[in-house]
Amino acid sequence: MINCLCVWLTKLDMSSLVNHSNIMQNIKISSKVDEDAWIELKALAQESHQSVSGVLTEAIREYVRRRRIRPEVLAHLKDSMDENEVLGQLLAK
């Protein structure tokens, strides 16, 4: 394990798509990560011609986006599955 990982989070270089007047400040973080995961992250950054900070920022945003499924979306999904249970059973055969 890496004892202390200090990284400056930066925005991805999407200058043609970004309104520069609204750029957020970078923050410094410290965390512990599995050494194998760190090696893979650094390799991915190099392969994709991004900084480690850029890859981390992208990964954090994607993780947060996926984890924030709104409760009403899940309720609609459950309702739909309940309404179509018989059809699902027929299709499974």
Phi and psi restraints in degrees (value plus and minus 20) as a CYANA .aco file:
   2 ILE   PHI    -105.3   -65.3
   2 ILE   PSI     106.2   146.2
   3 ASN   PHI     -85.3   -45.3
   3 ASN   PSI     -66.8   -26.8
   4 CYS   PHI    -162.8  -122.8
   4 CYS   PSI     103.5   143.5
   5 LEU   PHI    -136.3   -96.3
   5 LEU   PSI      92.5   132.5
   6 CYS   PHI    -129.5   -89.5
   6 CYS   PSI     103.8   143.8
   7 VAL   PHI    -154.4  -114.4
   7 VAL   PSI     117.5   157.5
   8 TRP   PHI    -109.8   -69.8
   8 TRP   PSI      99.5   139.5
   9 LEU   PHI    -100.8   -60.8
   9 LEU   PSI     111.3   151.3
  10 THR   PHI    -147.5  -107.5
  10 THR   PSI     137.7   177.7
  11 LYS   PHI     -96.2   -56.2
  11 LYS   PSI     131.3   171.3
  12 LEU   PHI     -85.2   -45.2
  12 LEU   PSI     130.2   170.2
  13 ASP   PHI     -99.2   -59.2
  13 ASP   PSI      69.8   109.8
  14 MET   PHI    -144.5  -104.5
  14 MET   PSI      28.7    68.7
  15 SER   PHI     -77.0   -37.0
  15 SER   PSI     -49.8    -9.8
  16 SER   PHI     -95.9   -55.9
  16 SER   PSI     -36.8     3.2
  17 LEU   PHI    -128.0   -88.0
  17 LEU   PSI     -26.3    13.7
  18 VAL   PHI    -124.9   -84.9
  18 VAL   PSI     116.5   156.5
  19 ASN   PHI    -102.6   -62.6
  19 ASN   PSI      85.7   125.7
  20 HIS   PHI     -85.6   -45.6
  20 HIS   PSI     -35.9     4.1
  21 SER   PHI     -94.6   -54.6
  21 SER   PSI     -32.3     7.7
  22 ASN   PHI    -134.6   -94.6
  22 ASN   PSI       1.5    41.5
  23 ILE   PHI     -89.0   -49.0
  23 ILE   PSI     110.5   150.5
  24 MET   PHI    -102.4   -62.4
  24 MET   PSI     135.5   175.5
  25 GLN   PHI     -93.6   -53.6
  25 GLN   PSI     130.9   170.9
  26 ASN   PHI    -103.9   -63.9
  26 ASN   PSI     130.8   170.8
  27 ILE   PHI    -144.4  -104.4
  27 ILE   PSI     135.3   175.3
  28 LYS   PHI    -117.7   -77.7
  28 LYS   PSI     113.8   153.8
  29 ILE   PHI    -143.4  -103.4
  29 ILE   PSI     140.1   180.1
  30 SER   PHI    -155.0  -115.0
  30 SER   PSI     113.2   153.2
  31 SER   PHI    -177.3  -137.3
  31 SER   PSI     145.7   185.7
  32 LYS   PHI    -129.9   -89.9
  32 LYS   PSI     115.4   155.4
  33 VAL   PHI    -154.7  -114.7
  33 VAL   PSI     137.9   177.9
  34 ASP   PHI     -83.4   -43.4
  34 ASP   PSI     115.2   155.2
  35 GLU   PHI     -79.4   -39.4
  35 GLU   PSI     -60.5   -20.5
  36 ASP   PHI     -83.1   -43.1
  36 ASP   PSI     -61.2   -21.2
  37 ALA   PHI     -83.5   -43.5
  37 ALA   PSI     -59.5   -19.5
  38 TRP   PHI     -84.0   -44.0
  38 TRP   PSI     -62.4   -22.4
  39 ILE   PHI     -83.0   -43.0
  39 ILE   PSI     -63.0   -23.0
  40 GLU   PHI     -84.1   -44.1
  40 GLU   PSI     -60.3   -20.3
  41 LEU   PHI     -83.2   -43.2
  41 LEU   PSI     -64.8   -24.8
  42 LYS   PHI     -83.4   -43.4
  42 LYS   PSI     -60.1   -20.1
  43 ALA   PHI     -84.4   -44.4
  43 ALA   PSI     -62.8   -22.8
  44 LEU   PHI     -81.8   -41.8
  44 LEU   PSI     -62.6   -22.6
  45 ALA   PHI     -79.4   -39.4
  45 ALA   PSI     -65.4   -25.4
  46 GLN   PHI     -84.9   -44.9
  46 GLN   PSI     -64.6   -24.6
  47 GLU   PHI     -82.1   -42.1
  47 GLU   PSI     -54.8   -14.8
  48 SER   PHI    -116.9   -76.9
  48 SER   PSI     -11.5    28.5
  49 HIS   PHI      35.5    75.5
  49 HIS   PSI      22.6    62.6
  50 GLN   PHI    -143.6  -103.6
  50 GLN   PSI     143.3   183.3
  51 SER   PHI     -99.2   -59.2
  51 SER   PSI     139.4   179.4
  52 VAL   PHI     -79.0   -39.0
  52 VAL   PSI     -60.2   -20.2
  53 SER   PHI     -80.8   -40.8
  53 SER   PSI     -60.2   -20.2
  54 GLY   PHI     -83.7   -43.7
  54 GLY   PSI     -63.5   -23.5
  55 VAL   PHI     -84.9   -44.9
  55 VAL   PSI     -62.2   -22.2
  56 LEU   PHI     -82.2   -42.2
  56 LEU   PSI     -63.6   -23.6
  57 THR   PHI     -81.3   -41.3
  57 THR   PSI     -65.7   -25.7
  58 GLU   PHI     -81.6   -41.6
  58 GLU   PSI     -63.7   -23.7
  59 ALA   PHI     -85.0   -45.0
  59 ALA   PSI     -61.6   -21.6
  60 ILE   PHI     -84.1   -44.1
  60 ILE   PSI     -65.7   -25.7
  61 ARG   PHI     -80.3   -40.3
  61 ARG   PSI     -64.5   -24.5
  62 GLU   PHI     -84.1   -44.1
  62 GLU   PSI     -62.9   -22.9
  63 TYR   PHI     -81.8   -41.8
  63 TYR   PSI     -67.2   -27.2
  64 VAL   PHI     -83.1   -43.1
  64 VAL   PSI     -62.6   -22.6
  65 ARG   PHI     -79.6   -39.6
  65 ARG   PSI     -64.7   -24.7
  66 ARG   PHI     -88.0   -48.0
  66 ARG   PSI     -54.7   -14.7
  67 ARG   PHI     -98.4   -58.4
  67 ARG   PSI     -34.3     5.7
  68 ARG   PHI    -120.6   -80.6
  68 ARG   PSI      28.9    68.9
  69 ILE   PHI     -91.8   -51.8
  69 ILE   PSI     105.2   145.2
  70 ARG   PHI     -86.2   -46.2
  70 ARG   PSI     120.7   160.7
  71 PRO   PHI     -76.2   -36.2
  71 PRO   PSI     -55.9   -15.9
  72 GLU   PHI     -88.3   -48.3
  72 GLU   PSI     -48.6    -8.6
  73 VAL   PHI     -85.8   -45.8
  73 VAL   PSI     -64.3   -24.3
  74 LEU   PHI     -84.2   -44.2
  74 LEU   PSI     -57.5   -17.5
  75 ALA   PHI     -83.9   -43.9
  75 ALA   PSI     -62.9   -22.9
  76 HIS   PHI     -84.4   -44.4
  76 HIS   PSI     -59.0   -19.0
  77 LEU   PHI     -81.9   -41.9
  77 LEU   PSI     -65.6   -25.6
  78 LYS   PHI     -82.2   -42.2
  78 LYS   PSI     -64.3   -24.3
  79 ASP   PHI     -79.6   -39.6
  79 ASP   PSI     -63.6   -23.6
  80 SER   PHI     -84.2   -44.2
  80 SER   PSI     -62.4   -22.4
  81 MET   PHI     -85.3   -45.3
  81 MET   PSI     -59.0   -19.0
  82 ASP   PHI     -84.5   -44.5
  82 ASP   PSI     -63.4   -23.4
  83 GLU   PHI     -85.8   -45.8
  83 GLU   PSI     -49.3    -9.3
  84 ASN   PHI    -130.7   -90.7
  84 ASN   PSI       4.0    44.0
  85 GLU   PHI     -81.1   -41.1
  85 GLU   PSI     -65.7   -25.7
  86 VAL   PHI     -81.3   -41.3
  86 VAL   PSI     -64.4   -24.4
  87 LEU   PHI     -81.7   -41.7
  87 LEU   PSI     -62.0   -22.0
  88 GLY   PHI     -79.7   -39.7
  88 GLY   PSI     -60.9   -20.9
  89 GLN   PHI     -87.2   -47.2
  89 GLN   PSI     -59.2   -19.2
  90 LEU   PHI     -85.1   -45.1
  90 LEU   PSI     -61.1   -21.1
  91 LEU   PHI     -88.2   -48.2
  91 LEU   PSI     -49.6    -9.6
  92 ALA   PHI     -91.2   -51.2
  92 ALA   PSI     -40.2    -0.2
